[in-house]
Amino acid sequence: MGSLVLLDLMGGVALLLWGLHMVHSGILRAFGPDLRRLLANGLSNRFSAFAAGVGLTALLQSSTATALITSSFTAEGMLSLVPALAIMLGANVGTTLIVQVLSFNIAAVAPVLFVIGLVAFRSGAHSRIKDIGRVAIGLGLMLLALHILLDTLAPAENAPGVRLFMNAITGDPVLCIVLGAIVTWAVHSSVASVLLIMSLAYSQFVGPSAALALVLGANLGSAINPLFEGVRRDNPASYRLPLGNLINRLAGVLLVTPFLHPITDFLQNWQPDLAKLTAEFHIAFNLAMAIIFIGLLDGLAGLLRKIFPDRPPATDPSRPRYLDESALETPSLALADAARETLHMGDHVEVMLRKVMAAIMTNDRALVDQVSKMDNSVDSLDEAIKLYVTKLTRGSLDEREGHRAMEIISFAINLEHIGDIIDKNLSELATKKIKRRFQFSPEGAEELSAFHKRTTDSLRVAFGVFMSGDVNEARKLLAEKALLRNAELAATERHLDRLREGRPETIETTSLHLDVLRDLRRIHSHICSVAYPVLDSAGELPAHRSAENDLAQPAEAFSGKVHSGIP
């Protein structure tokens, strides 16, 4: 009998946690970028930050998720510590609202939620509708799990052995707090643990004081997970917010514990239903902590900054800045981080492209060495981005997210190819020119500089297309590809004219000149690759492919003549 009760109890808790996970993942999939944007932009003061924390956690059904998102913002310097701490005060209140709603007897709503969720998930034309269906199914599972817990505990109420065991482990308030903290840390959810405590209280397995002490432990335990999961060892600032939240919770528990019995007696006179009393104490505790601590956040923030000072500026450019491992469970957020890291990689490539051209024009050997070192950083970032996105694709991605993941990997690969062309080809041309002390003719130097400028300008446009998916900008990028091909032919013609005139500087640099033009045009082709997925989504790619093929044939014929020595 006892084994069956324990097994049913574990199954009910597992179902509750899975329903909570479905609600959390569904909300983040449907509204993740919007919530993150709102969290980043709507925090003018600590009170608006508190409200944002309440709302965000009520939607996500998890203060741990709010803590992880907010911690990443704070660690990256996108959010100051005081509003971040205010968000966590609000997050702690937000979890109580979920418990408060579920404390009512609304189990009959579960079948309705299952039907609505299944219809939305199976027939939703858009991924957001499917995700909302996931949320509805998750809520239904949570209500069903509560019903299972209550039905499981009811027969065991009269079992003397079970009651004796529960009295033994819940007789000491401090032991109850520790037990509640351990359970909440293990299940990663104060909502689930408080709902379990309410079920135990409703079935009278725990007394009033023990129930409230377990709630205190649940509040303490939910602050432990972010301290281990939301920090980066290489960034001391990432410890500030989780530790500050834990300090707030611990101070609240220490303040309330000595007065637990008087508080219990007072609340029982006001609310005789022990399950509802548990939920109402949960919200009262967190509201009281918010009122007490919201005015003390400046001092707490100052203390945390002293304990965990800002890290020195990063000296290793090859280390990723934005690849947050905690975001991998939320594809929309992880893809946004991967895109930002790809732009970071693109910034390195742009600097390499500028430096190598300066080295070619000025015969500066030091710039060539810098370019070689930067290519190593580009290679490292490329590997990190591909590994991160590969980890993400092992999970469940919808069609839109899968396409975006491939776009990110493709653009990162093309940027890495650009880096190789710069390092292996253009840098070698610069070294050759420096060793032989060649100089371009004024006209040749001007042509190469203009060609280089158009290439770097296109790279900036490509960054915008990559982030925005703007069809008009993608069209412009491919139009510039055709124009640049024509510009290469025209520049080659002018170079050959100068060669026929017998100008000495043109004769000695003819191979260099044509090779630089060729490599810049190759780089531009890799740059333009970012436009193809955008035009493909718009249904315009076949027309652009056909136009490119028509233009490529005469260009290839002319290029063959030039490299075979035919004037």
Secondary structure by P-SEA (a helix, b strand, c coil): caaaaaaaaaaaaaaaaaaaaaaaaaaaaacaaaaaaaaacccccaaaaaaaaaaaaaaaccaaaaaaaaaaaaaaccccaaaaaaaaaaaaaaaaaaaaaaccccccaaaaaaaaaaaaaaccccaaaaaaaaaaaaaaaaaaaaaaaaaaaccccccaaaaaaaaaaaccaaaaaaaaaaaaaaaccaaaaaaaaaaaaaaccccaaaaaaaaaaaaaaaaaaaacccccccccccccaaaaaaaaaaaaaaacccaaaaaaaaaaaacccaaaaaaaaaaaaaaaaaaacccaaaaaaaaaaaacccccccccccccccccccccccaaaaaaaaaaaaaaaaaaaaaaaaaaaaaaacccaaaaaaaaaaaaaaaaaaaaaaaaaaaaacccccaaaaaaaaaaaaaaaaaaaaaaaaaccaaaaaaaaaaacccccaaaaaaaaaaaaaaaaaaaaaaaaaccccaaaaaaaaaaaaaaaaaaaaaaaaaaaaaaaccaaaaaaaaaaaaaaaaaaaaaaaaaccaaaaaaaacaaaaaaaaaaaaaaaaaaaaaaaaaccc
